[in-house]
Amino acid sequence: AESAFTPLRLGLSATPERSDMAHIELDELIGPEVYRRSPAELTEGRYLAQYQEKIIDIALSGEDEIRYAEQRRIYSSFLRRRRIVIRSPEDFQQKLIFLSARDPEARTAMLAWREARQIAMNAPAKYSEIERLLHKHAADQVLLFSEYNPVVDQISRRFCLPSITYKTPTEERRTILDRFRTGQYTKLVTGRVLNEGVDVPDCRVAIIVSGNSTKREYIQRLGRILRPKEGEALLYELVTTGTTEEEMAKRRKE
């Protein structure tokens, strides 16, 4: 944009906000925001499908609750001892991840944070709920999203579903998407790689098995099922109660 010699510039985005705050540069590169419409407003104008969002609470087992609490204790006690305040993804990167490269205690805290997050996002009860939803929507095209590629692989193996991750070869990815678009495959599980740039107009159901706290990713995943169509689109979120996953689910809708 900086090297484009033109008197006028127009920017269009469904997800302008970024977790790294790079969107603040848009005012200088393009200009201030002049118009915005929400997904709800666009459904009223029939530019997008009508949709429902349903949050499904997931409980940890007693053993996993203990493991989760211990990992969170290690992480939180480190922050208190060092008087570190984490308010954003940038804070987490600069105050913990960078520090962990040279500080053993910081590395222990970071690994504890990661372990707690994986316990919450990969709660075994989520698989029972996925099975229930797949039976409920057996006749529908369904996209399943997970934050972690190992979870994508596990869901794929457990329920015999095609999957796409960053490791999927280009030709295989193209074949899977073509078969999903034509209805030969009715279910597809994926990670971040299908957050954007994929058109599946007949898909009306999405299941977020796990996700991060960014509104950008949430809008991208919602957008996969909002192409105008007959009937109502459904977005399910599986959220583990009593964990930071609850707070992440709230933040991505703010």
Residue pairs with C-beta under 8 A, 6 or more apart in sequence:
1 9
1 29
1 30
2 29
9 29
9 30
9 31
10 30
11 26
11 29
11 30
11 31
14 219
14 220
14 223
15 196
15 215
15 216
15 219
15 220
16 23
16 26
16 33
17 23
17 214
17 215
17 216
18 214
18 216
19 88
19 89
19 90
19 212
19 214
19 216
20 89
20 90
21 88
21 90
26 33
39 48
39 51
39 219
39 222
39 226
42 48
43 49
43 50
43 51
43 226
46 228
47 228
48 226
48 227
48 228
49 204
49 225
49 226
49 227
49 228
49 229
49 231
49 232
49 233
50 232
50 233
51 222
51 225
51 226
51 232
51 233
51 234
51 235
52 232
52 233
52 234
52 235
53 235
53 237
54 234
54 235
54 236
54 237
55 236
55 237
55 239
55 249
56 129
56 236
56 237
56 238
56 239
57 239
57 241
58 123
58 125
58 126
58 129
58 238
58 239
58 240
58 241
59 123
59 125
59 240
59 241
59 242
60 68
60 119
60 120
60 123
60 125
60 240
60 241
60 242
60 243
61 123
61 124
61 125
64 119
64 123
64 124
65 242
67 115
67 119
68 116
68 119
68 120
68 243
71 112
71 113
71 115
71 116
71 119
72 112
72 113
72 116
72 244
74 108
74 109
74 112
75 109
75 110
75 112
75 113
75 116
78 84
78 105
78 106
78 108
78 109
78 112
79 85
79 86
79 109
82 106
84 95
84 96
85 91
86 92
86 95
86 96
89 213
89 214
96 106
96 109
96 110
96 113
97 110
99 106
100 106
100 107
100 109
100 110
101 107
116 243
116 244
117 244
118 148
119 243
120 240
120 243
120 244
120 245
121 146
121 147
121 148
121 151
121 209
121 210
121 240
121 245
122 148
122 151
122 210
123 240
126 209
126 210
126 238
126 240
127 155
127 158
129 238
130 144
130 155
130 159
130 207
130 209
130 238
131 159
133 142
133 207
133 236
134 142
134 159
134 187
137 205
137 234
138 186
139 186
140 186
140 204
140 205
141 180
141 183
141 186
141 187
141 200
141 202
141 203
141 204
141 205
142 186
142 187
142 188
142 203
142 205
142 206
142 207
143 188
143 189
143 190
143 194
143 200
143 203
143 205
143 206
143 207
143 221
143 224
143 225
144 155
144 161
144 187
144 188
144 189
144 190
144 206
144 207
144 209
145 189
145 190
145 191
145 194
145 195
145 206
145 207
145 208
145 209
145 210
145 211
145 221
146 152
146 155
146 189
146 190
146 191
146 209
146 210
147 191
147 192
147 210
147 211
147 212
148 191
148 210
149 165
149 166
149 167
149 191
151 209
151 210
152 163
152 165
152 189
152 190
152 191
153 163
153 165
155 161
155 163
155 189
155 209
156 162
156 163
156 189
159 187
159 189
161 187
161 188
161 189
162 176
162 179
162 180
162 185
162 187
162 188
162 189
163 176
163 188
163 189
163 190
164 173
164 176
164 177
164 188
164 189
164 190
164 191
164 193
164 194
165 190
165 191
165 193
166 191
166 192
166 193
168 176
168 193
176 185
176 188
177 198
177 200
179 185
180 186
180 188
180 200
180 203
181 199
181 200
181 201
181 202
183 202
188 194
192 217
194 224
195 217
195 220
195 221
196 220
196 223
198 224
199 227
200 224
200 225
200 227
201 227
201 229
202 227
202 229
203 224
203 225
203 227
204 225
204 229
204 231
204 232
204 233
204 234
205 225
205 233
205 234
205 235
205 236
206 221
206 222
206 224
206 225
206 233
206 234
206 235
206 236
207 236
207 238
208 218
208 221
208 235
208 236
208 237
208 238
209 238
210 238
210 245
211 217
211 218
211 221
211 237
211 248
211 249
211 252
212 248
212 252
213 247
213 248
213 251
213 252
214 252
215 251
215 252
215 253
215 254
217 252
218 252
218 253
221 235
222 235
225 233
225 234
225 235
226 233
237 249
239 245
239 246
239 249
240 246
